[in-house]
Amino acid sequence: MRQPIVLNSIRDTDYPKLIKLWEVAGNIEIRQTDTLETLANLLDRNPTCNYAAYSGSRLIGAVLAGHDGWRGYLYHLAVKPDYRERAVGTKLVRAAVSAIKCEGIQKIHCLVKHENLIAQQFWEACGFELRDELVDYSLVMI
Ligand SMILES: CC(C)(COP(=O)(O)OP(=O)(O)OC[C@H]1O[C@@H](n2cnc3c(N)ncnc32)[C@H](O)[C@@H]1OP(=O)(O)O)[C@@H](O)C(=O)NCCC(=O)NCCS
């Protein structure tokens, strides 16, 4: 029988489990910038915003989140394939959104690939609005 799903704050010691989650999830690109150090930095700056979903001792989903005082951002939301469509993603997003809102932030962004149609349906179901007038520019400094 499946164990109840519990949300916990992410700790930097979760990093190896997060990497495994992102690898099996699909549609998450693990980049050179996604290191243990950058995760620890995100958690230091946003200690209440990042959540992992556990079934017993198994990490089965997670969302990275934070804000810069101006806008909130969500990254690398993923749920293990065998736990999908059971509202785990929704619970993770609600927890992160609520934590960011508690810090006085009124707007949150997340980036989604054009071809990731399931994620687009997911974000719309969570109340996020598509901004198709925008394109994203990034500057990588390594
Ligand atoms: C996107 C993802 C996190 C959703 O997680 P999840 O726990 O399965 O989502 P939920 O069960 O909370 O679904 C909430 C809503 O999203 C939509 N949704 C979720 N999965 C869907 C699917 N396979 N097809 C269509 N709509 C879907 C539905 O509207 C659903 O509401 P409903 O259950 O009332 O129909 C998961 O599919 C995943 O890990 N995908 C791979 C990684 C990824 O793409 N991450 C997003 C990067 S931007």
The ligand as an SDF file (V2000), in Angstrom:
LIG
                    3D

 48 50  0  0  0  0  0  0  0  0999 V2000
    3.9900   18.7000  -14.7950 C   0  0  0  0  0  0  0  0  0  0  0  0
    3.9790   17.7470  -13.5870 C   0  0  0  0  0  0  0  0  0  0  0  0
    4.8800   18.3040  -12.4920 C   0  0  0  0  0  0  0  0  0  0  0  0
    2.5350   17.6460  -13.0700 C   0  0  0  0  0  0  0  0  0  0  0  0
    2.5420   16.9260  -11.8350 O   0  0  0  0  0  0  0  0  0  0  0  0
    1.2810   16.0970  -11.3300 P   0  0  0  0  0  0  0  0  0  0  0  0
    1.4720   15.7900   -9.8950 O   0  0  0  0  0  0  0  0  0  0  0  0
    1.0470   14.9360  -12.2390 O   0  0  0  0  0  0  0  0  0  0  0  0
    0.1030   17.1650  -11.5310 O   0  0  0  0  0  0  0  0  0  0  0  0
   -1.3340   17.2060  -10.8010 P   0  0  0  0  0  0  0  0  0  0  0  0
   -1.8230   15.8050  -10.5580 O   0  0  0  0  0  0  0  0  0  0  0  0
   -1.2450   18.1000   -9.6290 O   0  0  0  0  0  0  0  0  0  0  0  0
   -2.2460   17.8390  -11.9660 O   0  0  0  0  0  0  0  0  0  0  0  0
   -2.9220   19.1050  -11.8350 C   0  0  0  0  0  0  0  0  0  0  0  0
   -3.5980   19.4210  -13.1490 C   0  0  0  0  0  0  0  0  0  0  0  0
   -2.6280   19.5390  -14.2030 O   0  0  0  0  0  0  0  0  0  0  0  0
   -3.1740   19.0320  -15.4330 C   0  0  0  0  0  0  0  0  0  0  0  0
   -2.4310   17.8150  -15.8220 N   0  0  0  0  0  0  0  0  0  0  0  0
   -1.5320   17.1170  -15.0910 C   0  0  0  0  0  0  0  0  0  0  0  0
   -1.0510   16.0730  -15.7950 N   0  0  0  0  0  0  0  0  0  0  0  0
   -1.6870   16.1060  -16.9810 C   0  0  0  0  0  0  0  0  0  0  0  0
   -1.6610   15.2850  -18.1450 C   0  0  0  0  0  0  0  0  0  0  0  0
   -0.8400   14.1980  -18.2070 N   0  0  0  0  0  0  0  0  0  0  0  0
   -2.4380   15.6070  -19.2070 N   0  0  0  0  0  0  0  0  0  0  0  0
   -3.2470   16.6960  -19.1570 C   0  0  0  0  0  0  0  0  0  0  0  0
   -3.3380   17.5280  -18.0700 N   0  0  0  0  0  0  0  0  0  0  0  0
   -2.5650   17.2310  -17.0110 C   0  0  0  0  0  0  0  0  0  0  0  0
   -4.6230   18.6710  -15.1370 C   0  0  0  0  0  0  0  0  0  0  0  0
   -5.4280   19.8160  -15.3960 O   0  0  0  0  0  0  0  0  0  0  0  0
   -4.5740   18.3900  -13.6350 C   0  0  0  0  0  0  0  0  0  0  0  0
   -5.8130   18.5950  -13.0080 O   0  0  0  0  0  0  0  0  0  0  0  0
   -6.8690   17.3660  -12.9020 P   0  0  0  0  0  0  0  0  0  0  0  0
   -6.1510   16.2680  -12.1890 O   0  0  0  0  0  0  0  0  0  0  0  0
   -8.0050   17.9510  -12.1090 O   0  0  0  0  0  0  0  0  0  0  0  0
   -7.2230   16.9970  -14.3090 O   0  0  0  0  0  0  0  0  0  0  0  0
    4.4540   16.3190  -14.0060 C   0  0  0  0  0  0  0  0  0  0  0  0
    3.7360   15.9090  -15.1600 O   0  0  0  0  0  0  0  0  0  0  0  0
    5.9320   16.2260  -14.3070 C   0  0  0  0  0  0  0  0  0  0  0  0
    6.7590   15.9930  -13.4140 O   0  0  0  0  0  0  0  0  0  0  0  0
    6.3090   16.4080  -15.6090 N   0  0  0  0  0  0  0  0  0  0  0  0
    7.7340   16.3020  -16.0180 C   0  0  0  0  0  0  0  0  0  0  0  0
    8.5470   17.5070  -15.5780 C   0  0  0  0  0  0  0  0  0  0  0  0
    7.9570   18.8070  -16.1050 C   0  0  0  0  0  0  0  0  0  0  0  0
    7.4940   18.8970  -17.2440 O   0  0  0  0  0  0  0  0  0  0  0  0
    7.9700   19.8290  -15.2310 N   0  0  0  0  0  0  0  0  0  0  0  0
    7.4400   21.1440  -15.5460 C   0  0  0  0  0  0  0  0  0  0  0  0
    8.5140   21.9850  -16.0710 C   0  0  0  0  0  0  0  0  0  0  0  0
    7.8910   23.6140  -16.4800 S   0  0  0  0  0  0  0  0  0  0  0  0
  1  2  1  0
  2  3  1  0
  2  4  1  0
  2 36  1  0
  4  5  1  0
  5  6  1  0
  6  7  2  0
  6  8  1  0
  6  9  1  0
  9 10  1  0
 10 11  2  0
 10 12  1  0
 10 13  1  0
 13 14  1  0
 14 15  1  0
 15 16  1  0
 15 30  1  0
 16 17  1  0
 17 18  1  0
 17 28  1  0
 18 19  1  0
 18 27  1  0
 19 20  2  0
 20 21  1  0
 21 22  1  0
 21 27  2  0
 22 23  1  0
 22 24  2  0
 24 25  1  0
 25 26  2  0
 26 27  1  0
 28 29  1  0
 28 30  1  0
 30 31  1  0
 31 32  1  0
 32 33  2  0
 32 34  1  0
 32 35  1  0
 36 37  1  0
 36 38  1  0
 38 39  2  0
 38 40  1  0
 40 41  1  0
 41 42  1  0
 42 43  1  0
 43 44  2  0
 43 45  1  0
 45 46  1  0
 46 47  1  0
 47 48  1  0
M  END
$$$$
